[in-house]
């Protein structure tokens, strides 16, 4: 049956916001559209195409609902559709969404290949049955904007277009020129010209925009965003033109009933995720176990689906802050340290000696710990910033990290474990993404690894199947790497981690 929203039985509708390239004002426009819809009383479910962690945090701050990442290369079609379907069915505070908004990534047709649409916003829009609303930065152009918009709309006839919204329009005369340029086009429909406002900017830094943890969008800024969109965009015409998603949801429900599955096994020849096995719908075995998850300004990069899959596998997620909490949450059977900005909070993390020592001792006693990127840095001996300031960290791994002014790792990654780990047996495959400015100050040699009881356990390749130098390390039941893994690409990894945590808790708390 089709899903109606909690608001007056309104059917679910939605769209994808896309742009010709990165830096086109896509995120700001998305946030403004979310704010305008929320102010009108819509319950909006947001998504982010691609592996970015920061935009979903800002989405959630406006909508009051977790925003999920969807990625064609990391997840494949079935997993992306399953995550989408689950999120739009989720009831929060007695409400299910009546509108879906997906923020695209890079340019509309940009993805993991130059020859095909794999991993692109366009591919995702087709999978979800959503029309595309283009937003274009039209600084220093007029009629050319119409040519570019027409070319994007005509490039793929199978991709439905909801229209185009032009942003960073400089003046009333500029707007008139743009409107004249679009008058003769049959597609895409011009829905509005948004005036340039230099004060409407989300601050940025080396890993992207400032996070919602560091600087939440305040009510005044959100109101200005909503006003900016409402004053220039024909929102009523846009909403009236959008089709209902009932067909997609009915298809998804039928697939659920038939046990449609998703998988992580890769096909190196095509770079696509194999869709043959591994059910996304996990049935937990055994009792619930507490997993402590670091979440604060230093550790805020988590795929929402990772947390959901851990919970579906039987984990009770308990958040804590390595910045302010002196101890791990009571009853924790495992620890998850995500990425973020530990380098910006290194002194505070270092001064929290009690927690650092507690984590090091718990890890030595066999507590399962999974850490990635910033969490991995926290488990090293120390962290040195770009000014040469060195701060002690947890010391689980006997080497140090150092921040650099240039990027040290970026791109899609496929991880194959070479030994049994807390994420499953040797040969477990999980996909993810790497993006960081820090590096291991001294690459550990075999003697260092042997003396520390540490093993390299990851074979990592890029989107083309080519080996990359990054790896993952296992020390007992601690597993850490620079790669951010998405458990949606292999839900059994989440299940394996929860099982390890449960076994550890039961063995150490038997009466």
C-alpha positions as CSV (number, residue, x, y, z in Angstrom):
1,X,0.0,0.0,0.0
2,X,1.1,3.6,-0.6
3,X,2.5,5.5,2.3
4,X,0.7,8.7,3.3
5,X,2.3,11.3,5.5
6,X,1.2,12.1,9.0
7,X,-0.1,15.5,7.6
8,X,-3.6,15.2,6.3
9,X,-3.0,11.9,4.4
10,X,-0.7,13.8,2.0
11,X,1.1,11.4,-0.4
12,X,4.9,11.2,-0.3
13,X,6.7,13.3,-2.9
14,X,10.3,14.3,-3.5
15,X,13.1,15.4,-5.7
16,X,16.9,15.4,-6.1
17,X,18.8,18.7,-6.0
18,X,21.7,18.6,-8.4
19,X,24.2,21.0,-10.0
20,X,26.6,21.1,-13.0
21,X,29.6,20.9,-10.7
22,X,30.7,21.2,-7.1
23,X,30.8,24.7,-5.7
24,X,27.5,25.7,-7.4
25,X,25.7,26.5,-4.2
26,X,24.0,23.1,-4.0
27,X,24.2,22.6,-0.3
28,X,23.1,26.2,0.6
29,X,20.1,25.8,-1.8
30,X,19.3,22.4,-0.3
31,X,19.3,23.8,3.2
32,X,17.1,26.7,2.2
33,X,14.6,24.4,0.5
34,X,14.6,22.1,3.6
35,X,14.0,25.2,5.8
36,X,11.2,26.5,3.6
37,X,9.4,23.1,3.5
38,X,9.8,22.6,7.2
39,X,8.3,26.1,7.8
40,X,5.3,25.2,5.7
41,X,4.7,22.2,8.0
42,X,6.1,19.5,5.8
43,X,7.8,16.5,7.5
44,X,11.0,16.1,5.3
45,X,13.3,13.2,5.1
46,X,16.7,14.2,3.7
47,X,19.4,12.2,2.1
48,X,22.9,12.9,0.8
49,X,24.3,11.3,-2.4
50,X,27.9,10.3,-1.9
51,X,30.1,9.6,1.1
52,X,30.1,13.1,2.7
53,X,29.5,13.3,6.5
54,X,29.0,17.0,7.0
55,X,26.0,17.9,4.9
56,X,23.7,15.2,6.5
57,X,24.4,16.8,9.9
58,X,23.0,20.2,8.7
59,X,20.1,18.4,7.0
60,X,19.2,16.8,10.3
61,X,19.4,20.0,12.3
62,X,16.7,21.5,10.0
63,X,14.4,18.5,9.6
64,X,14.7,16.9,13.0
65,X,15.3,13.6,11.3
66,X,18.5,11.7,10.7
67,X,19.8,12.2,7.1
68,X,21.2,9.1,5.3
69,X,24.0,8.7,2.8
70,X,23.2,6.9,-0.5
71,X,26.0,6.0,-2.8
72,X,25.8,4.1,-6.1
73,X,29.4,2.7,-6.0
74,X,29.6,1.9,-2.3
75,X,26.1,0.5,-1.9
76,X,24.8,-0.5,-5.3
77,X,21.2,-0.2,-6.3
78,X,19.4,-2.6,-3.9
79,X,21.1,-1.3,-0.8
80,X,20.5,2.3,-1.7
81,X,16.9,1.7,-2.4
82,X,16.5,-0.4,0.8
83,X,18.0,2.4,3.0
84,X,15.8,5.0,1.2
85,X,12.7,2.9,1.8
86,X,13.5,2.2,5.4
87,X,14.1,5.9,6.2
88,X,10.9,7.2,4.5
89,X,8.9,4.6,6.4
90,X,10.4,5.5,9.8
91,X,8.0,7.2,12.2
92,X,9.6,9.8,14.5
93,X,7.5,11.6,17.1
94,X,4.4,10.1,15.5
95,X,5.2,11.4,12.0
96,X,6.3,9.9,8.8
97,X,7.7,12.1,6.0
98,X,5.5,13.6,3.3
99,X,8.5,14.9,1.4
100,X,11.9,13.5,0.4
101,X,14.9,15.6,-0.6
102,X,18.1,14.1,-1.8
103,X,21.1,16.5,-2.1
104,X,23.3,15.4,-5.0
105,X,27.1,15.1,-5.2
106,X,29.5,16.8,-7.5
107,X,28.1,17.4,-11.0
108,X,24.8,15.8,-12.0
109,X,26.5,13.1,-14.2
110,X,29.8,12.8,-12.3
111,X,30.6,9.5,-10.5
112,X,33.0,6.7,-10.4
113,X,33.4,6.5,-14.2
114,X,33.8,8.9,-17.1
115,X,32.1,6.4,-19.5
116,X,28.9,5.6,-17.5
117,X,26.7,6.9,-14.7
118,X,28.0,4.6,-11.9
119,X,28.0,6.5,-8.6
120,X,26.4,9.6,-10.0
121,X,23.5,11.7,-8.8
122,X,21.7,11.0,-12.1
123,X,22.0,7.2,-11.5
124,X,20.6,7.6,-8.0
125,X,17.7,9.7,-9.1
126,X,16.7,7.0,-11.6
127,X,17.0,4.3,-8.9
128,X,14.7,6.2,-6.6
129,X,12.3,7.4,-9.3
130,X,12.8,11.1,-8.3
131,X,12.9,14.1,-10.7
132,X,15.9,16.4,-10.6
133,X,15.8,20.0,-9.6
134,X,18.9,21.7,-11.0
135,X,20.5,24.6,-9.2
136,X,23.1,26.6,-11.1
137,X,25.6,29.3,-10.1
138,X,25.1,32.0,-12.7
139,X,27.7,34.5,-11.7
140,X,29.1,36.2,-14.8
141,X,26.8,34.5,-17.2
142,X,23.3,35.1,-18.7
143,X,22.1,33.4,-21.9
144,X,24.9,30.8,-21.5
145,X,23.1,29.6,-18.4
146,X,20.2,28.5,-20.5
147,X,22.4,26.6,-22.9
148,X,24.1,24.8,-20.0
149,X,20.8,23.9,-18.4
150,X,19.4,22.7,-21.7
151,X,22.4,20.6,-22.3
152,X,22.1,19.0,-18.9
153,X,18.4,18.3,-19.4
154,X,19.0,16.8,-22.9
155,X,22.1,14.7,-22.1
156,X,20.0,11.8,-20.7
157,X,16.4,11.7,-22.0
158,X,15.5,9.0,-19.4
159,X,16.3,11.4,-16.5
160,X,13.2,13.4,-15.4
161,X,13.7,17.1,-14.7
162,X,11.6,19.1,-12.3
163,X,13.1,22.4,-13.4
164,X,16.0,24.7,-12.6
165,X,16.7,27.3,-9.9
166,X,19.4,29.8,-10.7
167,X,21.4,31.1,-7.7
168,X,23.9,33.9,-7.1
169,X,22.0,36.3,-9.4
170,X,23.7,39.6,-9.0
171,X,20.9,42.2,-9.8
172,X,17.4,42.8,-11.1
173,X,18.8,43.4,-14.6
174,X,20.7,40.1,-14.4
175,X,17.5,38.3,-13.5
176,X,15.7,39.8,-16.4
177,X,18.4,38.6,-18.8
178,X,18.2,35.1,-17.4
179,X,14.4,35.0,-17.6
180,X,14.6,36.1,-21.2
181,X,17.2,33.4,-22.0
182,X,14.9,30.6,-20.7
183,X,11.7,31.9,-22.4
184,X,12.3,29.8,-25.5
185,X,13.3,26.6,-23.8
186,X,10.9,23.7,-23.5
187,X,13.1,22.2,-20.8
188,X,14.2,22.6,-18.1
189,X,11.5,24.9,-16.7
190,X,12.9,28.0,-14.9
191,X,11.4,28.0,-11.4
192,X,13.3,30.9,-9.9
193,X,16.3,33.2,-9.7
194,X,17.8,33.5,-6.2
195,X,19.6,36.7,-5.5
196,X,23.2,36.6,-4.3
197,X,23.5,37.1,-0.5
198,X,27.2,37.0,0.7
199,X,26.0,36.6,4.3
200,X,24.2,33.4,3.4
201,X,27.3,31.1,3.6
202,X,28.0,28.0,5.7
203,X,31.6,28.3,7.0
204,X,34.1,25.8,5.6
205,X,37.5,24.3,6.6
206,X,39.9,21.6,5.4
207,X,37.5,18.6,5.3
208,X,34.6,20.7,4.0
209,X,31.9,22.8,5.7
210,X,31.9,23.4,9.4
211,X,29.9,20.6,11.1
212,X,26.6,20.9,12.8
213,X,28.3,19.9,16.0
214,X,30.7,22.8,15.9
215,X,28.4,25.5,14.6
216,X,24.7,24.6,14.5
217,X,22.6,26.6,12.1
218,X,20.7,29.0,14.4
219,X,17.1,29.9,14.0
220,X,17.8,33.3,12.5
221,X,20.1,31.8,9.8
222,X,17.6,29.1,9.0
223,X,14.8,31.6,8.8
224,X,16.9,33.7,6.4
225,X,17.5,30.6,4.3
226,X,13.8,29.8,4.1
227,X,13.0,33.5,3.2
228,X,15.7,33.4,0.5
229,X,14.1,30.4,-1.2
230,X,10.5,31.4,-0.7
231,X,11.0,34.9,-2.1
232,X,12.6,33.7,-5.4
233,X,11.4,30.2,-6.1
234,X,8.0,29.2,-7.3
235,X,7.7,26.6,-4.6
236,X,3.9,26.0,-5.2
237,X,4.4,25.2,-8.8
238,X,7.3,22.9,-8.0
239,X,5.4,21.0,-5.4
240,X,2.3,20.6,-7.6
241,X,4.4,19.2,-10.4
242,X,6.0,16.4,-8.4
243,X,4.7,12.8,-8.8
244,X,3.7,10.6,-5.9
245,X,6.3,8.0,-4.8
246,X,3.6,5.4,-4.1
247,X,4.7,3.2,-7.0
248,X,8.3,3.1,-5.7
249,X,7.2,2.3,-2.2
250,X,4.8,-0.4,-3.4
251,X,7.7,-1.9,-5.4
252,X,10.0,-1.7,-2.3
253,X,7.4,-3.3,-0.1
254,X,6.9,-6.1,-2.6
255,X,10.7,-6.6,-2.7
256,X,10.8,-6.7,1.1
257,X,8.2,-9.4,1.2
258,X,10.1,-11.4,-1.4
259,X,13.3,-11.1,0.6
260,X,15.2,-9.0,-1.9
261,X,18.8,-8.8,-0.8
262,X,21.9,-6.8,-1.1
263,X,25.6,-7.6,-1.2
264,X,29.1,-6.3,-0.9
265,X,31.0,-8.7,-3.1
266,X,32.6,-6.6,-5.9
267,X,32.9,-7.2,-9.6
268,X,36.3,-5.8,-10.3
269,X,35.6,-5.7,-14.1
270,X,32.7,-3.2,-13.8
271,X,33.3,-1.6,-10.4
272,X,29.6,-2.3,-9.5
273,X,28.4,-3.8,-6.3
274,X,27.1,-7.3,-6.8
275,X,23.5,-7.5,-5.8
276,X,23.2,-11.3,-5.2
277,X,23.3,-11.9,-1.5
278,X,23.6,-10.6,2.1
279,X,20.2,-9.6,3.5
280,X,20.0,-6.0,4.7
281,X,17.3,-7.0,7.2
282,X,19.3,-8.5,10.1
283,X,17.7,-10.7,12.7
284,X,19.8,-10.4,15.9
285,X,20.9,-13.5,17.7
286,X,21.5,-13.3,21.4
287,X,20.7,-10.5,23.8
288,X,21.3,-6.8,23.5
289,X,24.8,-5.5,24.2
290,X,25.9,-1.9,24.8
291,X,28.3,-0.3,22.4
292,X,29.8,3.0,23.3
293,X,29.9,5.4,20.4
294,X,32.0,8.5,20.6
295,X,30.0,11.5,19.4
296,X,31.0,15.1,19.9
297,X,32.8,17.9,18.1
298,X,35.9,15.8,17.8
299,X,34.1,12.6,16.6
300,X,31.1,13.3,14.5
301,X,31.6,11.4,11.2
302,X,29.2,8.4,11.2
303,X,27.0,6.9,8.5
304,X,23.6,6.8,10.0
305,X,23.0,3.4,8.5
306,X,26.0,2.0,10.4
307,X,24.4,2.9,13.6
308,X,21.1,1.6,12.5
309,X,22.6,-1.7,11.4
310,X,24.4,-2.1,14.7
311,X,21.1,-1.6,16.5
312,X,19.3,-4.0,14.2
313,X,22.0,-6.6,15.0
314,X,21.3,-6.3,18.7
315,X,23.4,-3.3,19.9
316,X,22.2,-0.7,22.4
317,X,24.0,2.4,21.1
318,X,25.1,4.7,23.9
319,X,26.8,8.0,22.9
320,X,29.5,9.5,25.0
321,X,32.1,12.3,24.6
322,X,35.9,11.7,24.8
323,X,36.1,15.5,25.2
324,X,34.1,15.7,28.4
325,X,33.3,12.3,29.8
326,X,35.8,10.8,32.3
327,X,34.8,7.2,31.6
328,X,33.2,5.0,29.1
329,X,29.4,4.4,29.5
330,X,28.6,1.8,32.2
331,X,28.0,-1.7,30.8
332,X,29.7,-1.1,27.5
333,X,30.8,-4.3,25.8
334,X,32.4,-2.6,22.8
335,X,33.6,0.8,21.5
336,X,33.1,2.6,18.1
337,X,35.3,5.6,17.4
338,X,34.3,7.4,14.2
339,X,36.1,10.1,12.3
340,X,35.9,13.8,12.8
341,X,38.3,16.6,13.8
342,X,40.4,15.3,16.7
343,X,43.2,17.6,15.5
344,X,41.1,20.6,16.4
345,X,40.5,19.3,19.9
346,X,43.8,17.5,20.5
347,X,44.7,19.4,23.7
348,X,41.3,18.7,25.3
349,X,41.4,15.0,24.3
350,X,45.0,14.7,25.7
351,X,44.0,16.4,29.0
352,X,41.3,13.8,29.5
353,X,43.9,11.3,30.9
354,X,41.4,9.2,32.8
355,X,39.4,8.3,29.7
356,X,42.5,7.7,27.5
357,X,43.9,5.3,30.0
358,X,40.6,3.6,30.4
359,X,40.3,3.0,26.7
360,X,43.9,1.7,26.4
361,X,43.4,-0.7,29.3
362,X,40.0,-2.0,28.1
363,X,41.5,-2.6,24.6
364,X,44.4,-4.5,26.2
365,X,41.9,-6.7,28.1
366,X,40.1,-7.6,24.9
367,X,37.2,-5.1,24.5
368,X,36.3,-5.0,20.8
369,X,37.1,-1.5,19.4
370,X,36.4,-0.4,15.9
371,X,38.0,3.0,14.9
372,X,38.3,4.8,11.6
373,X,40.2,8.0,10.5
374,X,39.9,10.4,13.4
375,X,39.2,7.5,15.8
376,X,42.3,5.7,14.5
377,X,44.3,8.9,15.2
378,X,43.0,8.9,18.8
379,X,44.2,5.4,19.3
380,X,47.7,6.2,18.3
381,X,50.5,7.3,20.7
382,X,50.2,11.0,19.9
383,X,48.9,13.6,17.5
384,X,51.0,16.5,16.2
385,X,49.3,19.5,14.5
386,X,50.5,21.6,11.6
387,X,52.2,24.0,14.1
388,X,54.2,21.2,15.6
389,X,52.2,21.0,18.8
390,X,52.2,17.3,20.1
391,X,49.5,15.9,22.3
392,X,49.3,12.5,23.8
393,X,46.5,10.2,22.7
394,X,45.3,6.8,23.9
395,X,48.4,4.8,22.9
396,X,46.8,1.6,21.7
397,X,49.0,1.7,18.6
398,X,52.7,2.5,19.2
399,X,53.0,5.1,16.4
400,X,51.9,8.7,16.0
401,X,49.9,10.8,13.6
402,X,50.8,14.2,12.2
403,X,48.6,16.7,10.4
404,X,49.6,18.0,7.0
405,X,48.6,21.1,5.0
406,X,47.9,18.9,2.0
407,X,45.5,16.1,1.5
408,X,47.0,12.7,2.2
409,X,44.2,10.4,1.2
410,X,41.0,10.7,-0.9
411,X,38.8,8.3,-2.8
412,X,36.5,5.3,-2.8
413,X,37.9,2.2,-1.2
414,X,37.1,-1.5,-1.1
415,X,38.5,-3.3,1.8
416,X,39.1,-7.1,1.9
417,X,40.3,-8.5,5.3
418,X,43.3,-10.8,5.1
419,X,42.7,-12.2,8.6
420,X,39.8,-12.8,10.9
421,X,38.7,-9.5,12.5
422,X,35.9,-8.1,14.6
423,X,34.1,-7.4,11.3
424,X,34.1,-11.0,10.2
425,X,36.3,-13.8,8.9
426,X,39.2,-13.4,6.6
427,X,37.9,-12.4,3.1
428,X,35.2,-10.1,4.4
429,X,34.6,-7.3,1.9
430,X,33.3,-3.8,2.8
431,X,33.3,-0.6,0.8
432,X,33.9,2.9,2.0
433,X,35.7,6.1,1.5
434,X,39.0,7.7,2.5
435,X,39.6,11.5,3.1
436,X,42.2,12.9,5.5
437,X,45.0,15.4,5.9
438,X,46.9,13.5,8.5
439,X,49.4,10.7,8.1
440,X,51.3,8.2,10.2
441,X,54.5,10.0,11.1
442,X,56.7,6.9,10.9
443,X,55.4,3.9,9.0
444,X,55.7,0.9,11.4
445,X,58.1,-1.8,10.3
446,X,57.7,-5.5,10.9
447,X,59.6,-5.4,14.1
448,X,57.5,-2.7,15.5
449,X,54.3,-4.5,14.6
450,X,55.6,-7.8,16.0
451,X,56.7,-6.2,19.3
452,X,53.3,-4.5,19.7
453,X,51.3,-7.5,18.7
454,X,49.8,-5.7,15.8
455,X,48.9,-7.1,12.3
456,X,48.1,-5.3,9.0
457,X,44.8,-7.0,8.0
458,X,43.4,-4.9,5.1
459,X,43.9,-5.3,1.4
460,X,42.6,-2.0,0.0
461,X,41.8,-1.1,-3.6
462,X,40.3,2.0,-5.2
463,X,37.2,2.2,-7.4
464,X,39.1,0.8,-10.4
465,X,40.4,-2.2,-8.4
466,X,43.9,-0.7,-8.2
467,X,45.8,-1.3,-4.9
468,X,46.3,1.7,-2.6
469,X,48.8,2.0,0.3
470,X,46.4,2.6,3.1
471,X,45.7,-0.5,5.3
472,X,44.0,-1.5,8.5
473,X,45.6,-2.8,11.7
474,X,44.4,-5.4,14.2
475,X,45.7,-5.5,17.8
476,X,43.8,-8.2,19.6
477,X,40.1,-7.2,19.1
478,X,41.0,-3.6,18.1
479,X,40.6,-2.8,14.4
480,X,41.5,0.6,13.0
481,X,42.1,2.3,9.7
482,X,41.9,5.6,7.8
483,X,39.0,4.2,5.7
484,X,35.5,5.1,6.6
485,X,33.5,1.9,6.0
486,X,29.8,1.8,5.2
487,X,28.2,-1.2,6.7
488,X,25.3,-0.9,4.3
489,X,27.7,-2.4,1.7
490,X,28.0,-5.5,3.9
491,X,25.5,-5.7,6.8
492,X,27.2,-8.9,8.1
493,X,30.2,-6.8,9.2
494,X,27.9,-4.9,11.6
495,X,26.5,-8.2,12.8
496,X,29.9,-9.6,13.4
497,X,31.0,-6.6,15.4
498,X,28.0,-6.8,17.7
499,X,28.5,-10.5,18.1
500,X,32.1,-9.9,19.2
501,X,31.0,-7.2,21.7
502,X,28.4,-9.6,23.1
503,X,30.8,-12.4,23.5
504,X,33.3,-10.1,25.3
505,X,30.7,-8.8,27.6
506,X,29.3,-12.2,28.5
507,X,32.8,-13.7,29.1
508,X,33.8,-10.9,31.4
509,X,30.6,-10.5,33.3
510,X,29.5,-14.2,33.9
511,X,28.0,-14.7,37.3
